[in-house]
Amino acid sequence: MTPTLLGRWQTRILLMETVGLVITLLFCGGAFGNPESSDYFWLLQYIVIFGLGWDYLYIQIQTFRWDQDWPAALQWLAALWEGIFIILLVGIADIKLPPLEGWNLGWFIVHYSFVWVGVFVASQSLMRLIFPRWRFRGGQWL
């Protein structure tokens, strides 16, 4: 599948706000992490917001590839970069994104890893089952 920008945005929002949200609720609900903290929910939203911008860059990079595609290996690299970006932004640069209060790098890495692997697996399996024409529409499901 060669995703379009609109397809990337639709897929990112859908998967992050369903699969990512369910996993995040485990962290906010006390199954993991701190039940009093809503930081995981806000971090998920920041990942979505910044990711919409990254998707524009990924589309530009994709045009330089000979097949104009974005394989799974590049998805893993993009996920790694997006996680590092949030760590640099919040953890190292100490930019206070509202309403983050209790930043914990270790729990962020665990949370981000769970969310990203869940979203990746869903994009490679569930999306193809639930939306069979999703692949042929450049990732657009609407």
N, C-alpha and C positions, 0 to 999 in steps of 0.2 A: 504494500500500500504506500502511495505517496501522499502524505497528509497535506492538506491545504491549511492556511492560517486559521480560517474559521473552523475547520475540522479539529485542529489542534486545540483551539480554545474551548470548543464544545466538549471534546473528550476530556481535557484536563479538568474543567469545572465539574462535569458529571462524575468522573471517577474520584476526584478529591472530595467532593461533597457527599458522596455515598460511601464508597469503600474507605476512603481516608477518614471520614467523619466517624464511622463505626469503630475503627481502630483507635482514633483519638478519644472517643468516649470511654474506652477502656482505661486510658491514661488519666482522663479527667475524673472518672468515676471511682478511682481508688484501686482498681485491679492492679495497676502499675503506678508508680510515681506517687504524687501527692494529691489526695482527693480534694484538697482545698484550693488547688491551683487551676486556673483556667488558661494558663500559659500555653498548654498544648493546643487548645482550640485556636487561640490567636496565632500561634506559630503556623498552624495549618493554613489559616487564612492569608498570612503573609507569604507563605510558599505559593499559594494560588495566585495572589496579586502579582508578586515578582515574576512568577512563572509565565504569566500572560505576556510580559515584556520579553522574557527569554525566548518564548515561542516565536516571536517576530524575528529575533536573531537566528534561531534555528532554521527558520524558513529561508533566510538569506544564505546561510551556510549550505543548506541543502541544494541550492541552485548551482553550487560549484561542483557537486558530485556528478559523475558521468551519468548515473541512472536516476538522478534527482530524488533518491530515496533516503530514508532515515532508518537504518537497521537497528536491531535490538542492542548491538554493542554501543552504538552512539547514544541510545537511550540511557544505558548504564553510565556512560561518561557525563551526559547531561545531568543525571540525577546526582552524581558525585559533585559536579560543579555547583549545582543549585544548593546542595547541603553546605558545601564549603562557603558559598556566598553568604548564606544566613549566619553561619558561624563567624565569618569575618565581620559582618555587619553588626550583629548583636553582641557576640562574645568578645571579640578582640577590639573592634573600633568603639565598643561600648556606646553605640547609638541606642538611645532609649526609644524603642517603638512602643507606642501606647497599645494596650495597657500591660505590657510585660513587666512582671515584678521579680519573680524568682528564677532567673536564668540559671539553668544547670546544664552544662555542656554534655555530661555523660548521659543524662536522661533525654536530652535533645537528640543525640546520636541514636539512641535506642528507639525513640519515638519515630524519628525520620526514617530510619531503616525499616521498621515495621510498616509504616505507611507506604513507603515507596515500593517495597516488595509486594505488598498487597495490591497496590494500584497497577504495578507492572504485570502481575499474574492476571488480574482482571482484564487488563487491556489485551493480553495475548490469548485469553480464553473466553471469558464471559461476554465481552463486547462482540465477539464473532458469533456467539450463540444467540444473544438477545437481539442484536442488530445485524442480521446477515448481510445487508447491503452497505454497512458501515465502511468496510474496506474499499468498496468500489466508489464511494462518494468522497474520498479524500479525508476520511475520519469524521465526516459530518453525520450526525444521527438525527438531526431535525430536518 
